[in-house]
Amino acid sequence: MPHLVILYTANLDADTDMSALCRSLADTMLAHRGEDGKPVFPPGGTRVLAYPAPHYAVSDGGAAGRATGTHTGGASGDAGDYAFVYLNLRMGRGRSETTKKGVGDALLATAKTHFDPIFGKRWLGLTLQIDEGAEVYDAKHSNLHPLFRK
């Protein structure tokens, strides 16, 4: 843990490189430091995963977007072809409110920068949510963590 899971409408695949977004978000997480100057997230446990939703319904299905005619549309050419991105960071307890807000602000800034060119072409909703665990069961098995211990 931490795991950042991205769910998004598949219509974005034609407009952006989601693998690049994953890398940028992981780098943002790994670069973030707490008030004590130490890394907030362990390199061996940081994961960012993106899943396209091939089936979706967003808002009114594009009627309002088509009516405005202010966006040129995405690769589909449909100005009302809405898109949506949901980022959910799940992390264990123990970080300060200041640290959590700083992580959220940094991740949102990275995502906004990535999607900025798309906001001018299509209607897009972007949500970031951070969940902090009260785990019922939490087991881990990994050979990644020792790679980063010094």
DOTOR-637151 format. One record per residue: residue number from 1; residue in three letters; x, z, y of N, C-alpha, C, O in turn. Coordinates in Angstrom, 2 decimals, padded with zeros to 5 digits. Atoms other than C-alpha are relative to their C-alpha. Example, Ala and Ser with C-alpha at 12.3 -4.5 7.8 and 13.67 -1.06 7.14 Angstrom:
PT  kolvo  kolmar       nx       nz       ny      cax      caz      cay       cx       cz       cy       ox       oz       oy
PT      1     Ala   000.89   000.00  -001.19   012.30   007.80  -004.50   000.90   000.00   001.20   001.94   000.66   001.18
PT      2     Ser  -000.82  -000.06  -001.19   013.67   007.14  -001.06  -000.77   000.73   001.09  -000.26   000.90   002.20
***
This chain:
PT  kolvo  kolmar       nx       nz       ny      cax      caz      cay       cx       cz       cy       ox       oz       oy
PT      1     Met   000.87   000.00  -001.14   000.00   000.00   000.00   000.93   000.00   001.21   001.93   000.70   001.13
PT      2     Pro   001.23   000.52  -000.57  -000.50  -001.17   002.82  -000.30  -001.43  -000.46   000.61  -002.21  -000.76
PT      3     His   000.43   001.34   000.34  -002.50  -004.25   001.98  -000.88  -000.53   001.13  -001.83   000.13   001.55
PT      4     Leu   000.82   000.67  -001.00  -003.88  -006.63   004.57  -000.64  -001.19  -000.68   000.05  -002.12  -001.10
PT      5     Val   000.74   001.07   000.66  -006.58  -008.87   003.11  -000.75  -000.79   001.06  -001.43  -000.23   001.91
PT      6     Ile   000.66   000.90  -000.94  -007.84  -011.87   005.04  -001.05  -000.80  -000.75  -000.74  -001.49  -001.73
PT      7     Leu   001.08   000.84   000.51  -011.19  -013.42   004.23  -000.36  -000.95   001.13  -000.52  -000.52   002.27
PT      8     Tyr   000.27   000.96  -001.06  -011.94  -016.62   006.11  -000.82  -001.17  -000.52  -000.81  -001.49  -001.71
PT      9     Thr   000.77   001.18   000.37  -014.26  -019.61   006.14   000.97  -001.13  -000.29   001.92  -001.37   000.45
PT     10     Ala  -000.93   001.03   000.49  -012.61  -022.46   004.26   000.15  -001.17   000.98   001.09  -001.95   000.86
PT     11     Asn  -000.14   001.10  -000.96  -013.23  -024.86   007.16   001.25   000.16   000.87   001.65  -000.79   001.54
PT     12     Leu  -001.23  -000.20  -000.77  -010.14  -023.34   008.81   001.23  -000.61  -000.67   002.24  -000.85  -000.01
PT     13     Asp  -001.17   000.54   000.69  -007.81  -024.74   006.15   000.46  -001.33   000.59   001.65  -001.64   000.54
PT     14     Ala  -000.37   001.28  -000.58  -007.88  -028.13   007.87   000.65   000.16   001.38   001.29  -000.76   001.87
PT     15     Asp  -000.46  -000.20  -001.37  -006.94  -026.60   011.23   001.23   000.89   000.15   001.86   000.89   001.21
PT     16     Thr  -001.08  -000.97  -000.18  -004.28  -023.99   010.52   000.70   000.28  -001.32   000.18  -000.01  -002.39
PT     17     Asp  -000.82  -000.35   001.16  -001.58  -022.80   008.15  -000.17   001.49  -000.28   000.47   002.33   000.36
PT     18     Met   000.27  -001.41   000.30  -002.87  -019.58   006.61   001.22   000.69  -000.61   001.38   001.90  -000.44
PT     19     Ser  -001.22  -000.62   000.53   000.43  -019.00   004.77   000.90   000.45   001.14   001.53   001.50   001.06
PT     20     Ala  -000.80  -000.38  -001.17   002.19  -018.95   008.14  -000.60   001.25   000.65   000.14   002.13   001.09
PT     21     Leu   000.64  -001.20  -000.55  -000.38  -016.43   009.40   000.36   001.22  -000.85   000.69   002.27  -000.31
PT     22     Cys  -000.34  -001.13   000.89   000.25  -014.22   006.35   001.42   000.48   000.27   001.65   001.69   000.38
PT     23     Arg  -001.40  -000.38  -000.25   004.00  -014.28   006.98   000.13   000.70   001.35   000.82   001.72   001.46
PT     24     Ser  -000.07  -000.61  -001.33   003.55  -013.51   010.70  -000.57   001.41   000.01  -000.01   002.31   000.63
PT     25     Leu   000.61  -001.33   000.05   001.25  -010.60   009.98   000.86   000.98  -000.79   001.00   002.14  -000.40
PT     26     Ala  -000.89  -000.87   000.78   003.58  -009.19   007.30   001.22   000.38   000.85   001.63   001.54   000.85
PT     27     Asp  -001.14  -000.29  -000.87   006.50  -009.48   009.74  -000.37   000.99   001.10   000.42   001.86   001.45
PT     28     Thr   000.48  -000.94  -001.02   004.44  -007.69   012.39  -000.10   001.40  -000.58   000.31   002.37   000.06
PT     29     Met   000.11  -001.30   000.65   003.69  -004.88   009.96   001.37   000.61  -000.25   001.59   001.80   000.00
PT     30     Leu  -001.33  -000.51   000.34   007.31  -004.56   008.88   000.81   000.39   001.23   001.67   001.27   001.16
PT     31     Ala  -000.73  -000.29  -001.23   008.58  -004.53   012.46  -000.54   001.23   000.73   000.15   001.80   001.58
PT     32     His   000.63  -001.09  -000.75   006.19  -001.81   013.62   000.66   001.34  -000.31   000.94   001.66  -001.47
PT     33     Arg  -000.61  -001.32   000.12   007.68   001.62   014.23  -000.96   001.06   000.54  -001.71   000.81   001.48
PT     34     Gly   000.82  -001.11  -000.47   005.94   004.96   014.62   000.66   000.70   001.17   001.71   000.28   001.66
PT     35     Glu  -000.55  -000.75  -001.13   006.52   007.49   017.37   001.38   000.56  -000.30   002.17   000.80   000.61
PT     36     Asp  -001.30  -000.54   000.39   009.49   008.80   015.39   001.07  -001.09  -000.13   002.22  -000.79  -000.44
PT     37     Gly  -000.95   001.11   000.08   011.12   005.35   015.43   000.20  -000.56  -001.40   000.93  -001.53  -001.59
PT     38     Lys  -000.14   000.45   001.38   010.80   004.94   011.68  -001.05  -001.07  -000.31  -002.11  -001.11   000.32
PT     39     Pro   000.99   001.01   000.39   009.06   002.00   010.00  -001.30   000.66  -000.44  -001.29   001.68  -001.12
PT     40     Val   001.31  -000.52   000.36   005.33   002.57   009.59  -000.33  -000.36  -001.45  -000.97   000.42  -002.16
PT     41     Phe   000.36   000.50   001.34   005.09   000.54   006.37   001.24  -000.29  -000.83   002.23  -000.79  -000.30
PT     42     Pro  -001.14   000.27   000.88   007.43   000.30   003.38   000.07  -001.49  -000.34  -000.95  -002.10  -000.67
PT     43     Pro  -000.12   001.43   000.33   008.80  -003.22   002.79  -000.48  -000.33  -001.41  -001.09  -001.38  -001.62
PT     44     Gly   000.39   000.28   001.38   008.20  -002.96  -000.95  -001.48   000.07  -000.27  -001.95  -000.41  -001.30
PT     45     Gly   001.43  -000.15   000.23   004.54  -002.14  -000.54  -000.88  -000.84   000.92  -002.10  -000.85   000.78
PT     46     Thr   000.75   000.78  -000.98   003.53  -004.46   002.30  -000.43  -001.33  -000.61   000.39  -002.10  -001.08
PT     47     Arg   000.55   001.24   000.53   001.24  -007.28   001.19  -001.05  -000.55   000.96  -001.85   000.20   001.52
PT     48     Val   001.02   000.69  -000.78  -000.80  -009.83   003.11  -000.52  -001.15  -000.87   000.24  -002.00  -001.32
PT     49     Leu   000.63   000.98   000.88  -003.26  -011.96   001.13  -001.16  -000.65   000.72  -001.93   000.04   001.39
PT     50     Ala   001.09   000.71  -000.66  -005.65  -014.63   002.38  -000.85  -000.74  -001.03  -000.33  -001.40  -001.93
PT     51     Tyr   000.96   000.62   000.92  -008.77  -015.87   000.59  -001.02  -000.81   000.78  -001.75  -000.26   001.60
PT     52     Pro   001.04   000.79  -000.67  -010.90  -018.78   001.80  -001.34   000.18  -000.69  -001.41   000.30  -001.92
PT     53     Ala   001.37  -000.04   000.54  -014.65  -018.56   001.35  -000.54  -001.42   000.03  -000.85  -001.94   001.10
PT     54     Pro   000.53   001.36   000.01  -015.85  -021.97   000.21  -001.49  -000.06   000.31  -002.00  -001.11   000.72
PT     55     His   001.43  -000.08  -000.27  -019.46  -020.86   000.60  -000.21   001.08   001.05   000.22   002.22   000.87
PT     56     Tyr   000.19  -000.96  -001.08  -020.52  -019.17   003.82  -001.16  -000.42   000.88  -001.59  -001.58   000.87
PT     57     Ala   000.99   000.24  -001.05  -023.17  -018.88   006.51   000.43   000.85   001.18   000.53   002.07   001.06
PT     58     Val  -000.44  -000.71  -001.18  -022.04  -017.95   010.01  -001.03  -000.23   001.11  -001.28  -001.36   001.52
PT     59     Ser   000.94   000.01  -001.12  -024.58  -017.10   012.70  -001.17  -000.95  -000.24  -001.83  -000.86  -001.27
PT     60     Asp   001.18   000.88   000.08  -027.18  -019.83   013.34   000.30  -001.34  -000.68  -000.50  -002.27  -000.60
PT     61     Gly  -000.35   001.23   000.71  -025.39  -022.48   011.29   000.53  -001.10   000.89   000.70  -002.23   000.43
PT     62     Gly  -000.60   000.98  -000.90  -024.00  -024.27   014.32  -000.90  -000.54   001.08  -000.46  -001.31   001.93
PT     63     Ala   000.95   000.56  -000.97  -027.12  -024.97   016.36   000.45   000.25   001.45   000.45  -000.67   002.26
PT     64     Ala  -000.40  -000.32  -001.38  -025.91  -023.17   019.52   001.29  -000.73   000.37   001.44  -001.20   001.49
PT     65     Gly  -001.26   000.70  -000.27  -022.43  -024.68   019.21  -000.22  -001.48   000.27   000.39  -002.04   001.18
PT     66     Arg   000.29   001.42  -000.22  -023.80  -028.20   018.93  -000.71  -000.21   001.34  -000.48  -001.21   002.02
PT     67     Ala   000.76   000.13  -001.25  -026.12  -027.59   021.89   000.90   000.05   001.23   000.62  -000.61   002.23
PT     68     Thr  -000.87  -000.11  -001.18  -023.28  -026.65   024.24   000.88  -001.22   000.17   001.14  -001.65   001.30
PT     69     Gly  -000.87   001.17  -000.06  -021.06  -029.62   023.35   001.33   000.27   000.68   002.01  -000.68   001.08
PT     70     Thr  -001.22  -000.32  -000.74  -018.12  -027.76   024.91   001.26   000.01  -000.87   002.36  -000.03  -000.33
PT     71     His  -001.16   000.05   000.88  -015.84  -027.76   021.85  -000.01  -001.34  -000.72  -001.06  -001.91  -001.00
PT     72     Thr  -000.10   001.30   000.67  -014.56  -030.89   020.18  -000.20   000.10  -001.49  -000.32  -000.91  -002.17
PT     73     Gly   000.18  -000.19   001.44  -014.98  -029.39   016.73   001.35   000.08  -000.69   002.38  -000.28  -000.11
PT     74     Gly  -001.22  -000.07   000.78  -012.42  -028.78   014.05   000.24  -001.32  -000.68  -000.21  -002.37  -000.22
PT     75     Ala  -000.31   001.22   000.74  -011.16  -031.28   011.54  -001.27  -000.70  -000.46  -001.27  -001.92  -000.66
PT     76     Ser   001.26   000.60   000.43  -014.75  -031.82   010.48  -000.66  -000.77   001.14  -001.56  -001.58   000.90
PT     77     Gly   000.57   000.68  -001.15  -015.53  -033.03   014.01  -001.33   000.58   000.46  -001.92   000.05   001.40
PT     78     Asp   001.30  -000.59  -000.34  -018.63  -030.82   014.19   000.22   001.17   000.95   000.76   002.20   000.56
PT     79     Ala  -000.20  -001.05  -001.01  -018.62  -028.77   017.40  -000.71   001.28  -000.36  -000.34   002.34   000.13
PT     80     Gly   000.73  -001.19   000.39  -021.08  -026.36   015.81   000.46   000.57  -001.33  -000.18   001.48  -001.86
PT     81     Asp  -000.52  -000.44   001.30  -019.02  -025.86   012.65   000.76   001.31   000.21   001.98   001.31   000.38
PT     82     Tyr  -000.61  -001.29  -000.28  -018.38  -022.15   013.12   001.03   000.39  -001.05   000.98  -000.06  -002.20
PT     83     Ala  -001.01  -000.54   000.91  -015.43  -020.39   011.58   000.07   001.50   000.21  -000.30   002.01   001.27
PT     84     Phe  -000.10  -001.45  -000.10  -014.78  -016.73   010.88   001.21   000.47  -000.79   001.52  -000.06  -001.85
PT     85     Val  -001.15  -000.63   000.65  -011.75  -014.62   009.98  -000.20   001.51   000.03  -000.42   002.09   001.09
PT     86     Tyr   000.11  -001.45   000.12  -011.97  -011.04   008.74   001.30   000.52  -000.59   001.67   000.16  -001.70
PT     87     Leu  -001.24  -000.61   000.44  -008.74  -009.07   008.47  -000.28   001.48  -000.27  -000.78   002.19   000.60
PT     88     Asn   000.23  -001.39   000.36  -008.93  -005.75   006.65   001.32   000.61  -000.48   001.84   000.23  -001.54
PT     89     Leu  -001.21  -000.73   000.38  -005.88  -003.48   006.57  -000.40   001.30  -000.67  -001.12   002.11  -000.09
PT     90     Arg   000.25  -001.24   000.74  -006.08  -000.76   003.97   001.32   000.72  -000.13   002.29   000.16  -000.64
PT     91     Met  -001.24  -000.77   000.09  -003.47   001.97   004.21  -000.31   001.44  -000.35  -001.42   001.93  -000.17
PT     92     Gly   000.15  -001.40   000.36  -002.91   005.47   002.98  -000.05   000.89   001.24   000.31   000.47   002.34
PT     93     Arg   000.12  -000.96  -001.10  -003.53   008.53   005.11   001.38   000.51   000.43   002.38   000.35  -000.27
PT     94     Gly  -001.21  -000.68  -000.45  -000.94   010.34   007.17   000.62  -000.54   001.27   001.58   000.03   001.78
PT     95     Arg  -000.56   000.55  -001.23  -000.29   008.16   010.21  -000.82   000.49   001.19  -002.03   000.73   001.08
PT     96     Ser   000.68  -000.52  -001.19  -001.13   009.33   013.73  -000.98  -001.04   000.55  -000.88  -002.23   000.25
PT     97     Glu   000.95   000.89  -000.66  -003.99   007.87   015.75   000.73  -001.01   000.89   000.36  -002.18   000.95
PT     98     Thr  -000.79   000.89  -000.86  -001.42   006.43   018.18   000.65  -001.10  -000.82   000.66  -002.26  -000.41
PT     99     Thr  -000.64   000.99   000.87   000.40   004.70   015.33  -001.03  -000.99  -000.52  -000.78  -002.20  -000.52
PT    100     Lys   001.04   000.89   000.53  -002.81   003.30   013.84  -000.49  -000.97   001.07  -000.68  -002.16   000.79
PT    101     Lys   000.43   000.88  -001.08  -003.93   001.95   017.21   001.09  -001.01   000.33   000.79  -002.18   000.58
PT    102     Gly  -001.12   000.92  -000.28  -000.49   000.45   017.83   000.09  -001.10  -001.04   000.33  -002.26  -000.70
PT    103     Val  -000.02   000.99   001.08  -000.56  -001.29   014.44  -001.16  -000.97   000.18  -000.98  -002.18   000.07
PT    104     Gly   001.16   000.86  -000.20  -004.07  -002.59   015.10   000.19  -000.96   001.16  -000.10  -002.15   001.05
PT    105     Asp  -000.25   000.85  -001.17  -003.14  -003.89   018.55   001.02  -001.09  -000.30   000.84  -002.24   000.10
PT    106     Ala  -001.06   000.97   000.33   000.00  -005.58   017.20  -000.52  -001.08  -000.95  -000.23  -002.26  -000.77
PT    107     Leu   000.55   000.98   000.95  -001.84  -007.23   014.29  -001.00  -000.92   000.69  -000.99  -002.13   000.45
PT    108     Leu   000.97   000.83  -000.70  -004.67  -008.42   016.53   000.71  -000.99   000.92   000.31  -002.15   001.01
PT    109     Ala  -000.75   000.90  -000.88  -002.16  -009.87   019.01   000.63  -001.15  -000.80   000.63  -002.29  -000.35
PT    110     Thr  -000.59   001.04   000.85  -000.40  -011.75   016.18  -001.06  -000.99  -000.44  -000.83  -002.20  -000.40
PT    111     Ala   001.08   000.89   000.45  -003.70  -013.13   014.87  -000.52  -000.84   001.16  -000.76  -002.04   000.99
PT    112     Lys   000.48   000.75  -001.16  -004.89  -014.12   018.36   000.97  -001.11   000.37   000.55  -002.23   000.69
PT    113     Thr  -001.00   001.02  -000.30  -001.63  -015.96   018.99  -000.08  -001.15  -001.00  -000.01  -002.32  -000.62
PT    114     His   000.08   001.03   001.04  -001.94  -017.79   015.68  -001.23  -000.90   000.20  -001.14  -002.12   000.07
PT    115     Phe   001.25   000.75  -000.10  -005.55  -018.84   016.30  -000.28  -000.55   001.39  -001.27  -001.26   001.58
PT    116     Asp   000.25   000.44  -001.37  -005.25  -019.52   020.05  -000.27  -001.50   000.11  -001.20  -001.89   000.82
PT    117     Pro   000.30   001.44  -000.11  -005.04  -023.33   019.61  -001.37  -000.38  -000.57  -001.98  -001.36  -000.12
PT    118     Ile   001.27   000.31   000.64  -008.17  -023.26   017.44  -001.18   000.41   000.89  -002.23  -000.23   000.86
PT    119     Phe   001.08  -000.45  -000.88  -010.26  -021.33   019.99  -000.41  -001.09   000.98  -001.55  -001.10   001.45
PT    120     Gly   000.33   001.10  -000.89  -010.11  -024.43   022.19  -000.68  -001.17  -000.70  -001.17  -002.08  -000.04
PT    121     Lys   000.56   001.12   000.76  -011.37  -026.70   019.41  -001.30   000.31  -000.72  -002.12  -000.58  -000.93
PT    122     Arg   001.19  -000.34   000.79  -014.04  -024.80   017.52  -000.41   001.43   000.30   000.35   002.21   000.87
PT    123     Trp   000.52  -001.36  -000.16  -016.19  -021.68   017.58   000.56   000.84  -001.14   000.46   000.48  -002.31
PT    124     Leu  -000.72  -000.82   000.98  -014.32  -018.89   015.84  -000.22   001.48   000.31  -000.07   001.91   001.45
PT    125     Gly   000.09  -001.45  -000.11  -014.99  -015.20   015.23   001.18   000.61  -000.73   001.54   000.17  -001.82
PT    126     Leu  -001.17  -000.66   000.57  -012.05  -012.91   014.53  -000.24   001.50   000.03  -000.50   002.07   001.09
PT    127     Thr   000.20  -001.44   000.11  -012.41  -009.32   013.29   001.17   000.62  -000.74   001.61   000.10  -001.76
PT    128     Leu  -001.03  -000.80   000.68  -009.71  -006.79   012.39  -000.56   001.40  -000.20  -001.05   002.02   000.74
PT    129     Gln   000.46  -001.35   000.31  -010.64  -003.56   010.66   001.10   000.71  -000.78   001.73   000.11  -001.66
PT    130     Ile  -000.97  -000.81   000.72  -008.34  -000.79   009.48  -000.74   001.10  -000.73  -001.50   001.86  -000.12
PT    131     Asp   000.58  -001.06   000.82  -009.43   001.46   006.65   001.13   000.90  -000.49   002.20   000.43  -000.88
PT    132     Glu  -000.97  -000.98   000.44  -007.60   004.62   005.75  -000.56   000.69  -001.22  -001.71   001.14  -001.23
PT    133     Gly   000.52  -000.44   001.28  -007.87   005.84   002.23  -000.20   001.48  -000.18   000.58   002.31   000.29
PT    134     Ala   000.16  -001.24   000.73  -009.27   008.84   000.63  -000.19  -000.50  -001.41  -001.31  -000.64  -001.90
PT    135     Glu   000.03   000.67   001.29  -008.39   007.42  -002.71  -000.61   000.87  -001.08  -000.34   002.07  -001.17
PT    136     Val   000.56  -000.67   001.16  -010.37   008.35  -005.75   001.03  -000.06  -001.12   001.22   000.90  -001.87
PT    137     Tyr  -001.07   000.20   000.99  -007.63   006.96  -007.96   001.00  -000.93   000.64   000.62  -001.97   001.20
PT    138     Asp  -001.04   000.81  -000.63  -004.32   005.56  -006.75   001.22  -000.01  -000.91   001.98   000.96  -000.95
PT    139     Ala  -001.14   000.14   000.88  -001.78   004.33  -009.27   000.79  -001.22   000.41   000.23  -002.21   000.87
PT    140     Lys  -000.86   001.12  -000.37   001.18   002.08  -008.64   001.06  -000.17  -001.07   001.54   000.79  -001.68
PT    141     His  -001.12   000.32   000.88   003.71   000.34  -010.81   000.68  -001.22   000.61   000.05  -002.28   000.70
PT    142     Ser  -000.67   001.08  -000.70   006.29  -001.84  -009.08   001.51   000.13  -000.14   002.04   001.24  -000.17
PT    143     Asn  -001.46  -000.03  -000.07   009.93  -002.81  -009.23   000.47  -000.51   001.36   001.66  -000.78   001.54
PT    144     Leu  -000.37   000.45  -001.35   009.84  -003.90  -005.55   000.59   001.12   000.85   001.57   000.89   001.56
PT    145     His  -000.46  -001.09  -000.86   010.34  -000.50  -003.90   001.50   000.28  -000.14   002.17   000.43   000.88
PT    146     Pro  -001.43  -000.27   000.12   013.83   000.13  -005.37   000.87  -001.06   000.68   002.00  -000.77   001.08
PT    147     Leu  -000.75   001.07  -000.67   014.94  -003.20  -003.90   000.31   000.35   001.45   001.33  -000.09   001.98
PT    148     Phe  -000.17  -000.32  -001.42   014.56  -001.73  -000.39   000.54   001.40   000.25   000.73   001.78   001.41
PT    149     Arg  -000.58  -001.34  -000.17   015.95   001.77  -001.01   001.50  -000.13   000.17   002.16  -000.91  -000.51
PT    150     Lys  -001.45   000.04  -000.26   019.41   002.39   000.34   000.60   001.36  -000.17   001.81   001.54   000.00
***
